[in-house]
Amino acid sequence: MNDSLPPIIDAEGLGKSYGARIVVRDISFRVHKGDFCAVLGPNGAGKTTTLRMLTGAAKPDRGRLRVMGYDIPGDARAMRARIGIVPQQDNLDPDLSVEENLRVYGGYFGLSRQQLRLRIPELLEQTQLSDRAECCISSLSGGMKRRLSIARALLNRPELLLLDEPTTGLDPQVRQAIWLLLRQLRQEGLTLLLSTHYMEEAERLCQRIILMDRGQILADRTPKALVSEGMEPLVLEVHGARAGLWFRSIESAMLAVKCRGECLGESAYCYGASMEGLVQALVDWPDLSYVLRPANLEDVFLRMTGREMRDG
């Protein structure tokens, strides 16, 4: 990151509504060259709408937005020639082969046949799709389609790559392969911004997290700072049918060591810096299982956004 240069993304007071529903509430943030930044939040947080405004696909109702030095949405077309976009849903052409999809897309950027003849094999090798060049899209797995979408977004050698939930619905092995690819791209100096609701994805990949909920930015920190500033250092999880009874029996002990706690169904959670006494209190409850662990990003996420179910 080089803060002395103009930011790659500069959003100030950015807002978007659909009718009476406010989707993004006057948010401000900057992304600098070389950053790998995650926009993290539950369903309905405003992540996808934010990315759509960054690409010029959605027009902000309020605020100011510059991407790559271009005013958006006015100069969105010129800006898109210098960025790569990986949408949430694959929109590959099912009637074309893997290589044909790349060749046609490359034409949108004015790449010559000679340029594509060199560039396409590079990208297929980088995304481990060299042996699938002649395959039709319908024969590809979900993970292959996502890797092809990333390859397509890299055709024009972008300076900024935007990814909207790139690993949603993929199995762990495929997710790990895509993570490795994204790390390699960052090492090559590419600026990346991804939206995700996977804590592990944000924590492992990104040096900075913009945490959103209900259209607002709740925090903008490194993963380590989010955990250290937003949570107690230790978490004690207790599980079992009598977890609620145990939790009520140690409430006074929790107050004595300045611990915070909550009970949800057949699970109890205690948060604090000193847990020895609470763990000792489990000796007389052999039917309960427990784990004592350091606080993590998921704990921060749930504390700041709540535990209620979100359908969208």
Secondary structure, 3 states (H helix, E strand, C coil): CCCCCCCCEEEEEEEEEECCEEEEEEEEEEECCCCEEEEECCCCCCHHHHHHHHHCCCCCCEEEEEECCEECCCCHHHHHCCEEEECCCCCCCCCCEHHHHHHHHHHHCCCCHHHHHHHHHHHHHHCCCHHHCCCEHHHCCHHHHHHHHHHHHCCCCCCEEEEECCCCCCCHHHHHHHHHHHHHHHHCCCEEEEEECCHHHHHHHCCEEEEEECCEEEEEECHHHHHHHHCCCEEEEEECCCHHHHHHHCHHHHHHCCCEEEEECCEEEEEECCCHHHHHCCCCCCCCEEEEEECCHHHHHHHHHCCCCCCC
